[in-house]
């Protein structure tokens, strides 16, 4: 692992802007034209939409797992942490609606999922 300095200090108010939630990875779908990207279908449980209705929330999140795992499908059925309030971003013509919160990538080691220690309801907030 490479040693790096700690990022600049932020306030608790800044940290409160990031919405990190637990989701269950229901499906890992290959993005054929990419050598690193796959699409995750993630269940974030019941959420209240803009009109006040409770709906089941599933999102697609594009992540670079192909070079990090021999079999990206091995994470199907696992819970992990995701940043859910990023603006959508298109990668390889696929819209990504969040970001997988993994451990290790920024430090140059093979990433692992950031996971709850036991099963919790999908949509549970971290922090």
LINZI-V855758 format. One record per pair of residues at least 12 apart in sequence whose ideal C-beta (glycine too) atoms are under 7 Angstrom apart, sorted by the first residue. I is the first residue (numbers start at 1). J is the second residue. D is the distance in whole Angstrom. If there is no record, write none. Layout:
i=I j=J d=D
i=I j=J d=D
This chain:
i=1 j=107 d=5
i=1 j=108 d=7
i=1 j=109 d=5
i=2 j=107 d=6
i=2 j=108 d=5
i=18 j=83 d=6
i=19 j=83 d=7
i=19 j=84 d=5
i=19 j=85 d=4
i=19 j=125 d=7
i=20 j=81 d=5
i=20 j=82 d=7
i=20 j=83 d=6
i=20 j=101 d=6
i=20 j=125 d=7
i=20 j=126 d=4
i=20 j=127 d=6
i=21 j=44 d=6
i=21 j=82 d=6
i=21 j=84 d=5
i=21 j=123 d=6
i=21 j=124 d=6
i=21 j=125 d=6
i=21 j=126 d=7
i=22 j=79 d=5
i=22 j=81 d=6
i=22 j=116 d=6
i=22 j=120 d=6
i=22 j=122 d=6
i=22 j=123 d=7
i=22 j=124 d=5
i=23 j=42 d=4
i=23 j=43 d=6
i=23 j=44 d=5
i=23 j=79 d=7
i=23 j=80 d=7
i=23 j=82 d=5
i=23 j=122 d=6
i=24 j=42 d=7
i=24 j=43 d=5
i=24 j=77 d=7
i=24 j=79 d=5
i=24 j=122 d=5
i=25 j=40 d=5
i=25 j=42 d=6
i=25 j=75 d=5
i=25 j=76 d=6
i=25 j=77 d=7
i=25 j=78 d=6
i=25 j=80 d=6
i=26 j=41 d=5
i=26 j=42 d=7
i=26 j=43 d=5
i=26 j=76 d=7
i=27 j=41 d=4
i=27 j=76 d=6
i=28 j=40 d=6
i=28 j=72 d=5
i=28 j=73 d=5
i=28 j=75 d=6
i=28 j=76 d=6
i=31 j=92 d=5
i=31 j=94 d=6
i=33 j=92 d=6
i=34 j=92 d=5
i=35 j=66 d=6
i=36 j=64 d=4
i=36 j=66 d=5
i=36 j=67 d=5
i=37 j=62 d=6
i=37 j=64 d=6
i=37 j=66 d=7
i=37 j=91 d=6
i=37 j=92 d=5
i=38 j=63 d=6
i=38 j=65 d=5
i=38 j=66 d=6
i=38 j=72 d=5
i=39 j=60 d=5
i=39 j=62 d=5
i=39 j=94 d=6
i=40 j=60 d=7
i=40 j=61 d=5
i=40 j=63 d=6
i=41 j=58 d=6
i=41 j=60 d=6
i=42 j=58 d=7
i=42 j=59 d=5
i=42 j=61 d=6
i=42 j=82 d=6
i=43 j=58 d=5
i=43 j=122 d=5
i=44 j=57 d=4
i=44 j=59 d=6
i=44 j=84 d=7
i=44 j=122 d=5
i=44 j=123 d=5
i=45 j=57 d=6
i=45 j=121 d=6
i=45 j=122 d=3
i=45 j=123 d=3
i=46 j=123 d=7
i=47 j=123 d=6
i=57 j=123 d=7
i=59 j=97 d=4
i=59 j=98 d=6
i=60 j=95 d=7
i=60 j=96 d=7
i=60 j=97 d=6
i=61 j=82 d=6
i=61 j=96 d=5
i=61 j=97 d=6
i=61 j=98 d=5
i=61 j=99 d=7
i=61 j=100 d=6
i=62 j=91 d=5
i=62 j=94 d=5
i=62 j=96 d=4
i=63 j=100 d=5
i=68 j=110 d=6
i=68 j=111 d=6
i=75 j=113 d=6
i=78 j=113 d=6
i=78 j=115 d=7
i=79 j=115 d=6
i=79 j=116 d=6
i=79 j=119 d=7
i=80 j=100 d=6
i=80 j=113 d=4
i=80 j=114 d=6
i=80 j=115 d=5
i=81 j=101 d=4
i=81 j=114 d=4
i=81 j=126 d=6
i=82 j=98 d=5
i=82 j=99 d=6
i=82 j=100 d=6
i=82 j=101 d=6
i=83 j=98 d=6
i=83 j=99 d=4
i=83 j=101 d=6
i=84 j=98 d=5
i=86 j=98 d=6
i=86 j=99 d=6
i=101 j=114 d=5
i=102 j=114 d=6
